[in-house]
Amino acid sequence: MALDQAFAGRTYPPTAPYEVSREKIREFAEAVGETNPAYTDTKAAKALGHTDVIAPPTFAFSITYRAAGQVIEDPQLGLDYSRVVHGDQKFAYVRPVRAGDRLTVTST
């Protein structure tokens, strides 16, 4: 089945909130080799003007990856995921993600 072109621009419902924790930020920073102390040390983050540790900018991908399942698993779309090439993804930040945030993802 071919992709249903009527889905271009379709927006899926937001995901349930994801609770960002210090430990998840630390684990992610360690996994990607980030060594900035603002990612793991509350005092270092506060010295930079943040209220808590902050996440590396790419942390958001780990949350959006799970949310993509809404699109990938939509039978009406007709997507053959084995033929997908990731071509574009955008994040708009107004501030860093930090411990204590509750994030939702809306896929379009």
MDAnalysis code that builds the backbone (N, CA, C; Angstrom):
import MDAnalysis as mda
import numpy as np

u = mda.Universe.empty(324, n_residues=108, atom_resindex=np.repeat(np.arange(108), 3), trajectory=True)
u.add_TopologyAttr("name", ["N", "CA", "C"] * 108)
u.add_TopologyAttr("resid", np.arange(1, 109))
u.add_TopologyAttr("resname", ["MET", "ALA", "LEU", "ASP", "GLN", "ALA", "PHE", "ALA", "GLY", "ARG", "THR", "TYR", "PRO", "PRO", "THR", "ALA", "PRO", "TYR", "GLU", "VAL", "SER", "ARG", "GLU", "LYS", "ILE", "ARG", "GLU", "PHE", "ALA", "GLU", "ALA", "VAL", "GLY", "GLU", "THR", "ASN", "PRO", "ALA", "TYR", "THR", "ASP", "THR", "LYS", "ALA", "ALA", "LYS", "ALA", "LEU", "GLY", "HIS", "THR", "ASP", "VAL", "ILE", "ALA", "PRO", "PRO", "THR", "PHE", "ALA", "PHE", "SER", "ILE", "THR", "TYR", "ARG", "ALA", "ALA", "GLY", "GLN", "VAL", "ILE", "GLU", "ASP", "PRO", "GLN", "LEU", "GLY", "LEU", "ASP", "TYR", "SER", "ARG", "VAL", "VAL", "HIS", "GLY", "ASP", "GLN", "LYS", "PHE", "ALA", "TYR", "VAL", "ARG", "PRO", "VAL", "ARG", "ALA", "GLY", "ASP", "ARG", "LEU", "THR", "VAL", "THR", "SER", "THR"])
u.atoms.positions = np.array([
    [0.854, -1.175, 0.000],
    [0.000, 0.000, 0.000],
    [0.902, 1.241, 0.000],
    [0.532, 2.237, -0.790],
    [1.279, 3.496, -0.851],
    [0.893, 4.390, 0.329],
    [1.790, 5.306, 0.639],
    [1.496, 6.265, 1.701],
    [0.295, 7.120, 1.327],
    [-0.574, 7.339, 2.275],
    [-1.738, 8.187, 2.062],
    [-1.291, 9.644, 2.158],
    [-1.242, 10.341, 1.027],
    [-0.765, 11.724, 0.971],
    [-1.659, 12.697, 1.739],
    [-2.876, 12.281, 2.036],
    [-3.774, 13.136, 2.820],
    [-3.260, 13.323, 4.251],
    [-2.290, 12.510, 4.663],
    [-1.729, 12.610, 6.010],
    [-0.685, 13.721, 6.137],
    [-0.249, 14.306, 5.033],
    [0.751, 15.387, 5.090],
    [0.211, 16.514, 5.966],
    [0.969, 16.868, 6.991],
    [0.558, 17.929, 7.909],
    [-0.358, 17.476, 9.027],
    [-0.719, 16.206, 9.059],
    [-1.604, 15.707, 10.120],
    [-0.891, 15.788, 11.473],
    [-1.614, 16.176, 12.492],
    [-1.075, 16.254, 13.840],
    [-1.718, 15.179, 14.694],
    [-0.878, 14.432, 15.398],
    [-1.338, 13.379, 16.286],
    [-1.517, 13.956, 17.687],
    [-2.320, 13.299, 18.522],
    [-2.527, 13.807, 19.886],
    [-1.213, 13.827, 20.677],
    [-1.084, 14.754, 21.612],
    [0.127, 14.796, 22.444],
    [0.272, 13.520, 23.269],
    [1.520, 13.191, 23.561],
    [1.801, 12.031, 24.401],
    [1.494, 12.361, 25.855],
    [1.468, 11.334, 26.677],
    [1.372, 11.550, 28.117],
    [2.643, 12.272, 28.573],
    [2.579, 13.060, 29.617],
    [3.776, 13.773, 30.083],
    [4.913, 12.827, 30.457],
    [6.111, 13.225, 30.086],
    [7.343, 12.510, 30.446],
    [8.021, 13.320, 31.535],
    [8.278, 12.684, 32.666],
    [8.911, 13.358, 33.802],
    [10.428, 13.306, 33.638],
    [11.042, 14.453, 33.467],
    [12.498, 14.534, 33.315],
    [13.132, 14.496, 34.700],
    [14.015, 13.547, 34.913],
    [14.669, 13.432, 36.213],
    [16.172, 13.679, 36.076],
    [16.799, 14.005, 37.176],
    [18.257, 14.178, 37.188],
    [18.945, 12.906, 36.704],
    [18.435, 11.764, 37.157],
    [19.069, 10.492, 36.802],
    [18.967, 10.227, 35.298],
    [17.833, 10.498, 34.693],
    [17.688, 10.295, 33.241],
    [18.622, 11.224, 32.480],
    [18.747, 12.456, 32.936],
    [19.670, 13.394, 32.296],
    [21.103, 12.882, 32.436],
    [21.468, 12.447, 33.642],
    [22.823, 11.935, 33.870],
    [23.105, 10.732, 32.978],
    [22.169, 9.783, 32.933],
    [22.344, 8.591, 32.098],
    [22.520, 8.958, 30.631],
    [21.698, 9.894, 30.161],
    [21.790, 10.297, 28.757],
    [23.132, 10.974, 28.487],
    [23.516, 11.908, 29.348],
    [24.789, 12.613, 29.162],
    [25.951, 11.626, 29.134],
    [25.932, 10.673, 30.031],
    [26.985, 9.659, 30.072],
    [26.983, 8.820, 28.786],
    [25.802, 8.433, 28.318],
    [25.690, 7.589, 27.122],
    [26.223, 8.279, 25.866],
    [26.054, 9.601, 25.791],
    [26.513, 10.320, 24.586],
    [27.869, 10.987, 24.782],
    [28.486, 10.755, 25.939],
    [29.835, 11.275, 26.172],
    [29.905, 12.748, 26.532],
    [28.802, 13.306, 27.015],
    [28.790, 14.710, 27.435],
    [29.433, 14.834, 28.816],
    [30.318, 15.799, 28.976],
    [31.014, 15.967, 30.253],
    [30.733, 17.309, 30.924],
    [29.885, 18.126, 30.344],
    [29.550, 19.419, 30.935],
    [28.939, 19.184, 32.317],
    [29.519, 19.753, 33.372],
    [28.995, 19.506, 34.722],
    [27.567, 20.016, 34.923],
    [27.086, 20.907, 34.102],
    [25.703, 21.393, 34.231],
    [24.699, 20.281, 33.966],
    [25.162, 19.186, 33.354],
    [24.288, 18.041, 33.076],
    [24.210, 17.062, 34.236],
    [25.128, 17.168, 35.195],
    [25.179, 16.172, 36.266],
    [25.298, 16.764, 37.671],
    [25.662, 18.020, 37.763],
    [25.942, 18.634, 39.067],
    [25.015, 19.829, 39.284],
    [24.136, 19.709, 40.262],
    [23.168, 20.780, 40.534],
    [23.862, 22.103, 40.836],
    [24.944, 22.067, 41.609],
    [25.664, 23.304, 41.947],
    [26.242, 23.963, 40.696],
    [26.788, 23.163, 39.796],
    [27.352, 23.711, 38.555],
    [26.249, 24.331, 37.703],
    [25.103, 23.672, 37.633],
    [23.980, 24.199, 36.855],
    [23.470, 25.507, 37.462],
    [23.359, 25.552, 38.788],
    [22.884, 26.768, 39.458],
    [23.869, 27.910, 39.300],
    [25.157, 27.600, 39.273],
    [26.173, 28.640, 39.058],
    [26.032, 29.283, 37.682],
    [25.413, 28.559, 36.752],
    [25.176, 29.091, 35.402],
    [23.804, 29.748, 35.285],
    [23.062, 29.811, 36.400],
    [21.769, 30.486, 36.400],
    [20.566, 29.582, 36.199],
    [20.772, 28.276, 36.196],
    [19.670, 27.334, 36.030],
    [19.131, 26.939, 37.404],
    [17.903, 26.468, 37.429],
    [17.288, 26.070, 38.697],
    [17.632, 24.644, 39.091],
    [18.115, 23.863, 38.139],
    [18.487, 22.467, 38.388],
    [19.387, 22.042, 37.233],
    [19.803, 20.761, 37.251],
    [20.632, 20.296, 36.141],
    [19.850, 20.417, 34.847],
    [20.576, 20.653, 33.762],
    [19.947, 20.767, 32.454],
    [20.339, 19.563, 31.610],
    [19.574, 19.323, 30.569],
    [19.831, 18.194, 29.682],
    [20.581, 18.661, 28.437],
    [21.430, 17.791, 27.880],
    [22.043, 18.121, 26.594],
    [20.935, 18.362, 25.561],
    [21.159, 19.214, 24.579],
    [20.106, 19.515, 23.593],
    [19.534, 18.276, 22.901],
    [20.345, 17.255, 22.699],
    [19.860, 16.064, 22.000],
    [19.012, 15.149, 22.886],
    [18.891, 15.449, 24.169],
    [18.075, 14.651, 25.087],
    [16.638, 14.529, 24.581],
    [16.116, 15.580, 23.991],
    [14.723, 15.581, 23.534],
    [14.450, 14.471, 22.520],
    [15.478, 14.075, 21.764],
    [15.269, 13.015, 20.782],
    [14.830, 11.718, 21.450],
    [15.365, 11.422, 22.623],
    [15.002, 10.171, 23.291],
    [13.513, 10.129, 23.632],
    [12.910, 11.277, 23.811],
    [11.481, 11.346, 24.109],
    [10.670, 11.300, 22.812],
    [11.117, 12.015, 21.795],
    [10.373, 12.041, 20.535],
    [10.439, 10.704, 19.816],
    [11.513, 9.952, 20.029],
    [11.640, 8.649, 19.378],
    [10.477, 7.731, 19.757],
    [10.144, 7.709, 21.040],
    [9.014, 6.889, 21.491],
    [7.695, 7.398, 20.915],
    [7.543, 8.711, 20.842],
    [6.299, 9.297, 20.342],
    [6.081, 8.995, 18.859],
    [7.158, 8.752, 18.135],
    [7.033, 8.449, 16.704],
    [6.220, 7.187, 16.460],
    [6.102, 6.349, 17.465],
    [5.317, 5.129, 17.329],
    [3.878, 5.394, 16.923],
    [3.312, 6.520, 17.354],
    [1.943, 6.869, 16.954],
    [1.830, 6.939, 15.441],
    [2.828, 7.518, 14.806],
    [2.821, 7.686, 13.354],
    [3.163, 6.362, 12.680],
    [4.244, 5.753, 13.116],
    [4.739, 4.527, 12.488],
    [3.699, 3.413, 12.526],
    [2.967, 3.323, 13.632],
    [2.012, 2.227, 13.808],
    [0.594, 2.559, 13.336],
    [0.397, 3.723, 12.730],
    [-0.934, 4.094, 12.245],
    [-1.229, 3.303, 10.964],
    [-2.133, 2.320, 11.010],
    [-2.378, 1.480, 9.837],
    [-2.959, 2.242, 8.647],
    [-3.654, 3.331, 8.910],
    [-4.256, 4.101, 7.818],
    [-3.217, 4.851, 6.995],
    [-2.066, 5.155, 7.591],
    [-1.016, 5.874, 6.872],
    [-0.407, 5.022, 5.769],
    [-0.271, 3.724, 6.013],
    [0.302, 2.840, 5.003],
    [1.820, 2.920, 4.941],
    [2.460, 3.153, 6.062],
    [3.911, 3.312, 6.111],
    [4.617, 1.957, 6.192],
    [5.566, 1.736, 5.296],
    [6.454, 0.580, 5.362],
    [7.752, 1.097, 5.960],
    [7.909, 0.923, 7.279],
    [9.032, 1.523, 8.004],
    [10.383, 1.020, 7.500],
    [10.416, -0.141, 6.890],
    [11.682, -0.663, 6.369],
    [12.195, 0.174, 5.196],
    [11.362, 1.050, 4.673],
    [11.751, 1.893, 3.533],
    [11.934, 3.367, 3.923],
    [11.946, 3.648, 5.204],
    [12.022, 5.025, 5.687],
    [13.471, 5.500, 5.745],
    [13.694, 6.715, 5.258],
    [14.955, 7.418, 5.419],
    [14.625, 8.686, 6.199],
    [15.284, 8.870, 7.341],
    [15.007, 10.035, 8.185],
    [15.555, 11.272, 7.494],
    [14.682, 12.193, 7.113],
    [15.120, 13.351, 6.347],
    [15.053, 14.678, 7.072],
    [14.189, 14.815, 8.067],
    [14.043, 16.125, 8.698],
    [13.421, 15.971, 10.073],
    [13.940, 16.730, 10.992],
    [13.375, 16.808, 12.338],
    [13.803, 18.139, 12.919],
    [12.882, 18.812, 13.592],
    [13.181, 20.128, 14.146],
    [12.777, 20.187, 15.607],
    [13.571, 20.899, 16.377],
    [13.256, 21.176, 17.772],
    [13.323, 22.689, 17.935],
    [12.375, 23.241, 18.639],
    [12.395, 24.680, 18.938],
    [12.507, 24.819, 20.457],
    [13.612, 25.388, 20.909],
    [13.851, 25.539, 22.342],
    [13.673, 27.000, 22.749],
    [13.014, 27.206, 23.878],
    [12.956, 28.548, 24.459],
    [13.825, 28.613, 25.710],
    [14.224, 27.427, 26.203],
    [15.154, 27.304, 27.322],
    [15.607, 25.848, 27.366],
    [16.672, 25.571, 28.100],
    [17.109, 24.177, 28.201],
    [16.081, 23.308, 28.925],
    [16.048, 22.047, 28.572],
    [15.253, 21.064, 29.321],
    [15.977, 20.847, 30.645],
    [15.220, 20.788, 31.738],
    [15.868, 20.615, 33.037],
    [15.116, 19.590, 33.883],
    [15.807, 19.086, 34.880],
    [15.194, 18.138, 35.811],
    [13.939, 18.770, 36.406],
    [12.890, 17.977, 36.485],
    [11.623, 18.456, 37.021],
    [10.623, 18.836, 35.937],
    [11.081, 18.996, 34.696],
    [10.173, 19.325, 33.611],
    [9.256, 18.134, 33.313],
    [8.077, 18.434, 32.846],
    [7.123, 17.424, 32.344],
    [6.898, 17.762, 30.889],
    [7.364, 16.892, 30.001],
    [7.321, 17.170, 28.572],
    [6.313, 16.290, 27.853],
    [5.632, 16.868, 26.886],
    [4.784, 16.098, 25.989],
    [5.305, 16.291, 24.577],
    [4.976, 15.346, 23.712],
    [5.406, 15.412, 22.310],
    [4.168, 15.391, 21.433],
    [4.119, 16.296, 20.481],
    [3.065, 16.327, 19.491],
    [3.715, 16.118, 18.130],
    [3.386, 15.025, 17.471],
    [3.964, 14.699, 16.156],
    [3.078, 15.237, 15.050],
    [3.706, 15.866, 14.069],
    [2.990, 16.354, 12.885],
    [3.624, 15.743, 11.661],
])
